[in-house]
Amino acid sequence: QVQLVESGGGLVQAGGSLRLSCVASGSIFRLNVLGWYRQAPGKQRELVATKALNSYTNYADSVKGRFTISRDIAKDTVYLQMNSLKPEDTAVYYCYARNVAGDREYWGQGTQVTVSS
């Protein structure tokens, strides 16, 4: 099994920055992709950014140029640096992982990010 624990959420004014962290533990040798999704009230969960072991990175169009995902393989940690935050970035942010086989996904408990206007 894999456990994902997020930290770093909070309240910030529009234009500000936050950095999210997610530490993976358990059967982490089976992980390929680590990343972030988010879910705003009344909306479906959506991709924010993911990063694979081969460094392939995927971003949602809405965050390109503002958010940066990075991964410390030695620390089994993935980060999301969020700059130029907007009120529409307000959501619960979930850490996400997918195994090498691609047939199992794992989720963290979520961390709230609130951007005030």
C-alpha positions in Angstrom: 0.0 0.0 0.0 0.9 3.6 -0.5 0.2 6.5 1.9 0.3 10.1 0.7 0.4 13.0 3.2 -0.1 16.6 2.0 0.9 19.8 3.7 1.2 23.5 2.9 -2.3 24.6 2.2 -3.8 27.8 3.6 -5.3 31.2 2.9 -3.5 33.6 0.7 -4.4 36.9 -1.1 -4.7 37.0 -4.9 -1.3 37.3 -6.5 0.3 35.5 -3.6 2.2 32.2 -3.5 1.9 28.9 -1.7 4.0 25.7 -1.8 2.3 22.3 -1.3 4.3 19.2 -0.3 3.3 15.5 -0.4 5.3 12.7 1.1 4.8 9.2 -0.1 5.4 6.2 2.1 4.7 2.5 1.9 5.3 0.6 -1.4 6.8 3.6 -3.0 9.1 1.6 -5.2 6.1 0.8 -7.3 5.2 4.5 -8.0 5.7 6.0 -11.4 3.6 9.2 -11.4 3.2 11.7 -8.6 1.2 14.8 -8.9 -1.7 17.0 -7.9 -5.4 17.3 -8.6 -7.9 19.7 -7.2 -11.6 19.9 -6.5 -13.5 23.2 -6.1 -17.0 23.2 -4.5 -19.6 22.0 -6.9 -17.0 20.9 -9.5 -15.4 17.7 -10.6 -11.9 16.9 -9.5 -9.4 18.0 -12.1 -5.8 17.6 -13.0 -3.4 20.3 -11.9 0.1 18.8 -12.6 1.8 15.4 -12.7 5.4 14.3 -13.0 6.6 10.8 -14.0 9.9 9.1 -13.1 11.2 9.8 -16.6 10.6 13.5 -15.8 7.6 13.8 -18.2 5.5 16.6 -16.8 1.9 17.5 -17.5 0.1 20.7 -16.5 -3.5 21.9 -16.8 -3.7 24.8 -19.2 -5.1 27.0 -16.4 -2.0 26.8 -14.3 0.8 26.8 -17.0 3.3 29.5 -16.3 2.1 30.0 -12.7 2.5 26.6 -11.0 5.6 24.4 -11.0 5.7 20.7 -10.0 8.9 19.2 -8.8 9.9 15.8 -7.3 12.6 14.8 -4.9 12.9 11.1 -5.6 15.4 10.6 -2.7 12.8 12.0 -0.3 9.8 10.4 -2.0 8.2 13.9 -2.1 6.4 15.9 -4.7 6.0 19.7 -4.5 3.7 22.2 -6.1 4.9 25.8 -6.2 1.9 28.0 -6.8 2.6 31.6 -7.8 0.3 34.4 -9.0 -2.6 32.7 -7.3 -6.2 33.6 -8.4 -9.5 33.2 -6.5 -10.4 30.5 -9.1 -7.5 28.4 -7.7 -9.5 28.0 -4.5 -10.0 24.2 -4.0 -9.0 21.2 -2.0 -5.7 20.0 -3.5 -5.1 16.2 -3.5 -1.8 14.5 -3.9 -2.0 11.7 -6.5 0.1 8.7 -7.3 0.0 5.9 -9.9 2.0 2.8 -9.9 4.4 1.6 -12.6 1.9 -0.9 -14.0 -0.6 1.9 -14.3 -3.4 -0.1 -12.8 -3.5 1.4 -9.3 -4.0 5.0 -8.1 -3.6 6.5 -4.7 -4.9 9.7 -3.1 -4.0 11.9 -0.2 -6.5 13.3 2.2 -6.4 16.7 0.6 -5.4 20.2 1.7 -7.4 23.3 1.4 -6.1 26.3 -0.6 -8.2 29.5 -0.4 -7.3 32.5 -2.5 -9.1 35.7 -1.4 -9.7 38.6 -3.9 
